[in-house]
Amino acid sequence: MNVFVFGGTGFIGSRVVTSLVRSGHTVSALARSQEKAGFLRKLGASPRLGDLAQPQTIPDAIKGAEVIVQAAFPPFLGRSTTRRVRRDGEVGLIQMKNLLEAVVQVNKVPVILTEGTMLRGDSGDGWLDETSPYRFDKGHGRLGEPSIPYVLKMERQHNLPLVRIMITGAYGPGSWFKESVYDYVKKGWFRIFGDGKNIWSLVHVDDVAEAYRLAVEKLPIGQSFVVADDEPCTMLDFANLVAREMGKPPVKFFPKWVGGIMLGNVLLEALTMNQRARNTKAKKELGWKPKYPTYKEGIPAVIRELEGRPPLGR
């Protein structure tokens, strides 16, 4: 199948490209520079020079695609305030408009969209799943306030064939886990803000890529799927597992108000809200089986990879 990937050079998108290529699909992806194009070639994909912010580059890039994967989204690294999220949300809206309008113009092929479970708000004492309503009031869920209503409108007006992959905290040897957790624990700088008792659902990035592959091959149009591992954990349990695997002492705490100053209000909310998510539908309808069923298997594997040690069992 001919698959076009937006965000194919990113943390998640590059793993999606690799998974699709290994499964025999013909993959093309957008590249903003010759350097990024070279990276895509090494993954086995054909690069198409362009930028989601430049609408004139999109129609030609996606011609011939049978499925489009949208895995491009702004990074969450660094201090994150309401002002920054509003700016990033407006950028996301422009990119989504450019993508969906090109799809309508060229050929209404299926589009697999990436959404974060934070778009569905704080799970509180319950669970987030595909039926949870959109809420844009907390953490990086605020990013979706400009673009999600637009997507829903385009879906209705043009009968767009969309599939949604709803990702929880995707970790792996890169992105936020490497830069904001692993490196900080290694230096003894990592801190929990508050009591660390809020619940997270995590998922290894390779398992996320497998969910995309299945969605491409099955194309369950109109459906949404939460992609999370089997066992939610507290922020404290997650952080202390990382520390133990790295041979470091248990992590220390800072009050929330300190976190607000250091991280910004949005990132603090993201780190202290509840994101307990259920993966039942992805397992049942996509046939998704995570290689790392819980963070207890996945985190040690990532740390071994970062430290250049061979995987267990080899």
C-alpha positions as CSV (number, residue, x, y, z in Angstrom):
1,M,0.0,0.0,0.0
2,N,1.2,3.5,-0.8
3,V,1.3,5.4,2.5
4,F,2.2,9.1,3.0
5,V,3.4,10.2,6.5
6,F,3.4,13.7,7.9
7,G,5.8,14.0,10.8
8,G,7.9,11.1,9.5
9,T,11.2,12.5,10.8
10,G,9.8,13.0,14.4
11,F,9.9,10.8,17.5
12,I,6.8,8.9,16.7
13,G,6.5,9.4,13.0
14,S,10.0,7.9,12.3
15,R,9.0,4.7,14.1
16,V,5.8,4.6,12.1
17,V,7.7,4.9,8.9
18,T,10.1,2.1,10.0
19,S,7.2,-0.2,11.0
20,L,5.4,0.4,7.7
21,V,8.5,-0.1,5.6
22,R,9.3,-3.4,7.4
23,S,5.8,-4.6,6.7
24,G,6.3,-4.1,2.9
25,H,4.4,-0.8,2.4
26,T,5.7,1.9,0.1
27,V,6.2,4.9,2.3
28,S,6.7,8.6,1.4
29,A,7.0,11.4,3.9
30,L,7.3,15.1,4.1
31,A,10.8,16.6,4.7
32,R,11.5,20.3,5.3
33,S,15.2,20.0,4.4
34,Q,17.7,17.9,2.5
35,E,19.1,16.7,5.8
36,K,15.6,15.4,6.8
37,A,15.2,13.9,3.4
38,G,18.4,12.0,3.9
39,F,17.2,10.7,7.2
40,L,14.0,9.4,5.6
41,R,15.9,7.6,2.9
42,K,17.9,5.8,5.6
43,L,14.5,4.6,7.0
44,G,13.5,3.3,3.6
45,A,11.0,6.0,2.7
46,S,10.9,8.4,-0.2
47,P,11.1,12.0,0.9
48,R,8.9,14.8,-0.5
49,L,10.3,18.3,0.1
50,G,7.7,20.5,1.7
51,D,6.2,22.0,4.8
52,L,2.8,21.7,6.4
53,A,2.9,25.4,6.9
54,Q,3.3,25.9,3.1
55,P,0.0,24.8,1.6
56,Q,1.3,25.0,-2.0
57,T,3.7,22.1,-1.3
58,I,1.1,19.6,0.0
59,P,-1.1,18.6,-2.9
60,D,1.8,17.4,-5.1
61,A,3.4,15.6,-2.1
62,I,0.3,13.4,-1.4
63,K,-0.6,12.5,-5.0
64,G,-0.7,8.8,-5.4
65,A,-1.1,8.1,-1.6
66,E,-3.7,5.5,-0.7
67,V,-3.5,6.3,3.0
68,I,-2.2,9.4,4.9
69,V,-0.8,9.3,8.4
70,Q,-0.8,12.6,10.3
71,A,1.9,12.2,13.0
72,A,3.1,15.8,13.0
73,F,2.6,17.8,16.2
74,P,4.5,20.4,18.2
75,P,7.1,19.3,20.8
76,F,6.2,19.5,24.4
77,L,9.8,20.2,25.7
78,G,10.6,23.3,27.6
79,R,8.6,25.7,29.7
80,S,5.0,25.6,28.6
81,T,2.6,28.4,29.4
82,T,-0.9,29.3,28.2
83,R,0.5,31.8,25.8
84,R,2.8,29.3,24.2
85,V,0.1,26.7,23.9
86,R,-2.3,29.2,22.3
87,R,0.5,30.0,19.7
88,D,1.2,26.3,19.1
89,G,-2.5,25.6,18.8
90,E,-2.9,28.2,16.1
91,V,0.0,26.8,14.2
92,G,-1.6,23.4,14.5
93,L,-4.8,24.7,13.1
94,I,-3.0,26.1,10.1
95,Q,-1.2,22.9,9.5
96,M,-4.5,20.8,9.8
97,K,-6.3,23.2,7.4
98,N,-3.5,22.8,4.8
99,L,-3.5,19.0,5.2
100,L,-7.3,18.4,5.0
101,E,-7.9,21.0,2.3
102,A,-5.2,19.2,0.2
103,V,-6.9,15.9,0.8
104,V,-10.3,17.3,-0.3
105,Q,-8.6,18.8,-3.4
106,V,-6.5,15.8,-4.5
107,N,-8.3,12.7,-3.4
108,K,-10.3,11.9,-0.3
109,V,-8.1,9.0,0.8
110,P,-8.3,7.7,4.4
111,V,-6.4,9.9,6.9
112,I,-5.1,8.5,10.2
113,L,-5.0,11.4,12.7
114,T,-2.9,11.6,15.8
115,E,-4.6,12.8,19.0
116,G,-3.3,12.9,22.6
117,T,-5.6,11.6,25.4
118,M,-5.0,15.0,27.0
119,L,-7.6,16.3,24.5
120,R,-10.1,14.4,26.6
121,G,-9.2,16.1,29.8
122,D,-8.3,14.8,33.3
123,S,-9.6,11.3,34.0
124,G,-10.0,11.9,37.7
125,D,-10.8,8.7,39.4
126,G,-12.2,7.1,36.2
127,W,-10.8,6.1,32.8
128,L,-10.4,7.8,29.5
129,D,-11.5,5.9,26.4
130,E,-12.8,6.5,22.9
131,T,-16.2,7.7,24.3
132,S,-14.7,10.4,26.5
133,P,-15.7,13.9,25.3
134,Y,-13.2,16.5,24.1
135,R,-12.1,18.9,26.8
136,F,-9.5,21.6,26.2
137,D,-9.2,22.9,29.8
138,K,-6.0,21.4,31.1
139,G,-2.4,20.6,30.2
140,H,-1.5,20.2,26.5
141,G,-5.1,19.3,25.8
142,R,-5.5,23.1,25.3
143,L,-3.6,22.6,22.0
144,G,-6.7,21.1,20.4
145,E,-9.1,23.9,21.1
146,P,-8.5,25.6,17.7
147,S,-8.1,22.6,15.5
148,I,-10.5,19.9,16.7
149,P,-13.7,21.8,15.9
150,Y,-12.3,22.4,12.4
151,V,-11.5,18.7,11.9
152,L,-15.0,17.8,13.0
153,K,-16.6,20.3,10.7
154,M,-14.5,19.1,7.7
155,E,-15.3,15.5,8.5
156,R,-19.0,16.3,8.4
157,Q,-19.0,18.6,5.4
158,H,-16.8,16.5,3.1
159,N,-17.5,13.0,4.5
160,L,-13.8,12.6,5.1
161,P,-12.6,9.0,5.9
162,L,-10.8,9.6,9.2
163,V,-9.3,7.2,11.8
164,R,-8.1,8.6,15.1
165,I,-5.2,7.2,17.1
166,M,-5.3,8.5,20.7
167,I,-1.9,8.4,22.3
168,T,-1.1,8.5,26.0
169,G,2.4,9.2,27.3
170,A,4.6,7.6,24.5
171,Y,8.1,7.1,25.7
172,G,11.2,5.7,24.1
173,P,14.9,6.5,23.6
174,G,14.4,10.1,22.5
175,S,12.1,13.1,22.9
176,W,10.8,14.0,26.3
177,F,11.9,10.8,28.0
178,K,15.6,11.2,27.0
179,E,15.8,15.0,27.5
180,S,13.5,15.6,30.5
181,V,13.7,12.3,32.4
182,Y,16.7,10.2,31.6
183,D,19.2,13.1,31.4
184,Y,17.8,14.7,34.5
185,V,17.8,11.5,36.6
186,K,21.4,10.9,35.5
187,K,22.5,14.3,36.7
188,G,20.5,14.1,39.9
189,W,18.3,17.0,38.9
190,F,14.9,15.2,38.3
191,R,12.1,16.3,40.7
192,I,8.5,15.4,41.2
193,F,6.2,18.4,41.6
194,G,3.5,17.7,44.2
195,D,3.1,14.3,45.7
196,G,3.5,12.2,42.5
197,K,0.3,10.3,43.2
198,N,-1.5,11.3,39.9
199,I,-2.1,8.4,37.5
200,W,-0.4,8.1,34.1
201,S,-1.0,5.7,31.3
202,L,2.2,5.1,29.3
203,V,3.1,3.2,26.1
204,H,6.4,2.4,24.3
205,V,6.9,4.2,21.1
206,D,7.4,1.0,19.1
207,D,4.0,-0.2,20.3
208,V,2.5,3.1,19.1
209,A,4.0,2.5,15.7
210,E,2.5,-1.0,15.6
211,A,-1.0,0.5,16.3
212,Y,-0.5,2.8,13.3
213,R,0.5,-0.1,11.1
214,L,-2.6,-2.0,12.0
215,A,-4.8,1.1,11.4
216,V,-3.2,1.5,8.0
217,E,-3.9,-2.1,7.0
218,K,-7.4,-2.4,8.5
219,L,-8.6,1.1,7.9
220,P,-11.5,1.2,10.4
221,I,-13.0,4.4,9.0
222,G,-14.8,6.6,11.6
223,Q,-13.3,4.9,14.6
224,S,-11.0,6.1,17.4
225,F,-8.5,3.9,19.3
226,V,-6.8,4.6,22.6
227,V,-3.2,3.4,22.5
228,A,-1.9,2.8,26.0
229,D,-0.2,-0.1,27.8
230,D,-2.0,-2.4,30.2
231,E,-1.1,-0.9,33.6
232,P,-1.5,2.7,34.6
233,C,1.0,3.9,37.2
234,T,1.6,6.9,39.5
235,M,4.1,9.5,38.5
236,L,6.1,8.5,41.6
237,D,6.2,4.8,40.6
238,F,7.3,5.7,37.1
239,A,10.1,8.1,38.2
240,N,11.4,5.7,40.9
241,L,11.5,2.8,38.4
242,V,13.7,5.0,36.1
243,A,15.9,5.9,39.0
244,R,16.3,2.2,40.1
245,E,17.1,1.0,36.6
246,M,19.8,3.7,36.4
247,G,21.2,2.9,39.8
248,K,20.2,6.2,41.2
249,P,18.5,7.1,44.6
250,P,14.7,7.7,44.8
251,V,13.6,11.0,43.2
252,K,13.0,14.1,45.3
253,F,10.0,16.4,45.5
254,F,9.3,20.1,44.9
255,P,6.1,21.9,45.8
256,K,3.7,22.6,42.9
257,W,4.1,26.3,43.1
258,V,7.8,25.9,42.4
259,G,6.9,23.8,39.4
260,G,4.6,26.5,38.1
261,I,7.5,28.9,38.1
262,M,10.0,26.5,36.6
263,L,7.8,24.7,34.1
264,G,4.9,27.1,33.3
265,N,1.3,26.4,34.3
266,V,0.5,24.1,31.3
267,L,3.4,21.7,31.7
268,L,2.8,21.6,35.4
269,E,-0.8,20.6,34.8
270,A,0.3,18.0,32.3
271,L,2.7,16.4,34.9
272,T,0.2,16.4,37.7
273,M,-3.1,15.6,36.1
274,N,-4.6,12.1,35.9
275,Q,-4.4,10.3,32.5
276,R,-5.7,6.8,33.2
277,A,-6.6,5.3,29.8
278,R,-8.2,2.1,28.6
279,N,-6.8,0.1,25.6
280,T,-9.6,-2.5,25.3
281,K,-10.9,-1.3,21.9
282,A,-7.5,-1.2,20.2
283,K,-6.8,-4.8,21.4
284,K,-10.2,-6.1,20.3
285,E,-10.8,-4.3,17.0
286,L,-7.3,-3.6,15.8
287,G,-5.8,-6.8,17.2
288,W,-3.1,-4.7,18.8
289,K,-0.7,-6.6,21.2
290,P,1.9,-4.4,22.8
291,K,5.4,-5.8,22.9
292,Y,5.8,-4.1,26.3
293,P,2.5,-4.7,28.1
294,T,3.5,-2.4,31.0
295,Y,6.0,0.3,31.8
296,K,7.8,-2.3,34.0
297,E,9.0,-4.0,30.9
298,G,9.3,-1.0,28.6
299,I,11.2,1.4,30.8
300,P,14.1,-1.0,31.5
301,A,14.3,-1.8,27.8
302,V,14.6,1.9,26.9
303,I,17.2,2.6,29.5
304,R,19.3,-0.4,28.2
305,E,19.1,1.1,24.7
306,L,20.1,4.5,25.9
307,E,23.1,3.1,27.7
308,G,24.1,1.0,24.8
309,R,23.6,-2.3,26.6
310,P,22.2,-5.3,24.6
311,P,18.5,-6.1,25.1
312,L,17.7,-8.8,27.7
313,G,17.6,-12.3,26.3
314,R,20.4,-11.8,23.8
